[in-house]
Amino acid sequence: MKLSKAVKRISVDRPKHFRLADCDPADTHGIDIDKKQAEARLADDIARLTDLQERLFAEHRWAVLIVLQGMDASGKDGVIKHVMSGINPQGCDVHSFKAPSPEELEHDFFWRYVRRLPERGRIGIFNRSYYEEVLVTRVHPDVLARERLPRLPGREIFQCRFEDICAFERSLCDNGVLVLKFFLHISPEEQRQRLLARLEDATKRWKFSISDVAERERWDDYMRVYEEMIRATSHATARWHVVPADHKPIARLLVAGIVVAALDALDPKYPTITGKALAEFKKVERMLSSEAPRGERG
C-alpha cells in the first residue's frame, strides 16, 4: 500500500464511528519495507521537510503545532529525534509537559500551553499537551481536585473541556497556526518489552520511572478515555491521526509523511522583493561587487 493511502486510513475523519479497538498497534497498513528501506524513505521526507521549514520560516505567515500523545514508551521522543532531525533548531521549539507547577495551577488549564505556542514561521512540538487535561484528570480525579475549580452547574466538566479544546484549535487555525495531532498507539506487550529494554540497558535506565508501571495498571482506563477524547476532538480543522506505534520505523514514516504533506499544502514561499526595496538591493549589490578585497586596499 502507498504511504498516502496508509495516512488516509489512520486519519480520524468520522469520529462518531471511531473505535480504538479497531486500530491494531502492530498494523503496517500494507507498507512492506524493511528497516533500511524505511530509513532511506524517511531521509527523503526529512530533506523535503528541511526545505519546507526554511520556506515557512522565510514567509513568516503560518506556524505549525505538532501535538504528540501516547502512553509511556510509545515513541514520542523517537519521533521528535528522528523525524525532526533535519529541522533548523532556530525555527523549531519542543516542549514536554509534566505535572503542572503551583504557578500553573493558579491559572486556567490552557494557560501554560498558550505560553508555549509557536510564533509565525516556526514549528512547535508539544510532547504531551492540553489533552492531558482530559486524560490524566479523568483517570486520576485527585489531579483535577488540585485545580480548585468552581462548580459548573448543569454541565459535565470534561464535555465542556472537549468543546473548549475544539474551539481553541479552530481559533488557532483562524490565526495562522496549523495543528497536527498524533496519538501513538502502542500495545501493552510492546510497551512491556520497551520498558524491560530500558531497565536492561544502563544507558537508558534514566528514562525509566516507577510511575510508568503504575500507569500501566490503568491501561484499560486510559484506552477508554483516549477513545472518548479522539471521538470528541477530531474535527475538520485538526483531525487526530492514530499511528500504529509497535513498529517504530513505520510510525516515524507515517508521522513524517503527514507533516510533509501538511506543510506542502500550505505552500510557503520565499518573499519576493520588488519596487524600491529591490532597487536598493541592486544598488548595494553593485557597491559590494565593485569593492576591492580588503587585502588589496592601499
NORGIBEL-V552115 format. One line per field, one symbol per residue. ss: DSSP state (H for helix, E for strand, - for the rest). psi: psi as a letter, one per 20 degrees, with the letter a starting at -180 (. if undefined). burial: b if it has 9 or more other C-alpha atoms within 8 Angstrom, else e. A space follows every 50 residues. Layout:
# NORGIBEL-V552115
ss = ???
psi = ???
burial = ???
This chain:
# NORGIBEL-V552115
ss = --HHHHHHHHE---HHH--HHH------------HHHHHHHHHHHHHHHH HHHHHHHHH---EEEEEEEE-----HHHHHHHH-----HHHEEEEE---- -HHHH-----HHHH--------EEEEE--HHHHH-HHHH-HHHHH----- ------HHHHHHHHHHHHHHHHHH--EEEEEEEEE--HHHHHHHHHHHHH ----HHH--HHHHHHH--HHHHHHHHHHHHHHH-E--E-EEEEE---HHH HHHHHHHHHHHHHHHH--------HHHHHHHHHHHHHHHH---HHH--
psi = pqhhhgghhipnimhhjpphhiooijpikjnmqagghghghhhghhgghg ghhghggghlgqqpopppqrrpjijghhgggghjhjpohijppppppaqq rgghiirrihghhhijqqrpiqpqponqaiihijfhihhnhhghhiilqr qnpjpphhhghggggghghhhgghjkopppppoooqqhghgghhhhhghh ohiihhiqphhhhghhikghgghghgghgghijorhhnqqooopjhoghg ghgggghggghghhhhlqqpqpprchggggghghghghhipqqhijq.
burial = eebeebbeebbbeebeebeeeebebbebeebeeeeeebbebbeebbbbbb ebbbbbbbbbebbbbbbbbbeeebbbeebbeebbebbbeebbbebebeee eeebbeeebebebeeeebebbbbbbbbbbbebbbbbbbbeeebbeeeeee eeeeeeeeebbbbebbeebbebbeebbbbbbbbbbbbeebbeebbebbbe eeebbeebeeebeeeeebbeebbebbbebbbbbbbeebbbbbbbbbbebb bbbbbbbbbbeebbeeebeeeeeeeeebbeeeeeeeeeeeeeeeeeee
